[in-house]
Amino acid sequence: MEDLTVKKQYGTADKLNIRISLHKKYSENKQGFGNWIFSNYQIKDGMSVLELGCGTGEMWLEKGDIIKRCKKLILSDLSEGMLQTAKENLKNHVGIEYRIADIQNIPFSDKEFDVVIANMMLYHVPDLSRGLKEVHRILKDDGTFFCATYGENGMMEHIELLFDDFPISSAYNYNFTMQNGKSILKKFFTEVEKLVYEDALNVTDIDDLIDYIYSLPSFTDVQDFPRQTLYSVFEKNMRDGVLHIPKDYGMFVAGK
């Protein structure tokens, strides 16, 4: 089973790259979310690793030392376009396998992987319980599941507050967040640890933020406003030429 809306949104890398670029350019925490995520991975020599929803594969750039540790590293995604971009981005790294895969029906054997990764994608899964059962199935008894996500008090919520004078309705996807993720994972995994990433955006070029908003798969009420309206609202809320926007991100580390 595939979510066609998600496949359309993530069919190519263009919109995703706009979102990645905003975080790179304006994030307060210069470590970077991707580097922070990798700093928490426990990938040892000879491990078998699967990433679900790998996207552009950009997070694996400059991670050659970790790639070499893996006995097997498979990067998978629902989108063939994303996989093609990942292959191109990581063409200088050997030993990586690329596969089309749906978390709800993972095409691998029971207890095949030491590490399974699913970052910023579990909230999109139509049948999340089925997907997590599949992750549990393919994970070794001593394996680890790493999954990053956003929270319910972050960028979009803050941006929406700036439009208090406008008729908008919230349409957030809270299917798997920093607030409810642990309780969801505990239904399938014995050990679940929550890790919080401290960060915020300090935006100086409002056009970059507007491009980001227009690239999102949802947030349609705000997207329907003319660009100049968005610009005016954001400009009014800048202080000393900076629009400060808090983030709410982190990850869960789960084991059987």
Buried (B, 14 or more C-beta within 10 A) or exposed (E): EEBEEBBEBBBBBEBBBBBBBBBEEBBEBEEBBBEBBBEBBEBEEEBBBBBBBBBBBBBBEEBEEBBEBBEBBBBBBBBEBBBBBBEEBBEEBEEBEBBEBBBBEBEBEEBBBBBBBBBBBBBBBBBBEBBBBBBBBBBBEEBBBBBBBBBEBBBBBBBBEBBEEEEBEEEBEEBBBBBBBBEBBEEBBEEBEBBEBEBBBEBEEBEBBBBBBBBBEBBEBBEEBEEEBBBEBBEEBEEEEEBBBBBBBBBBBBBB
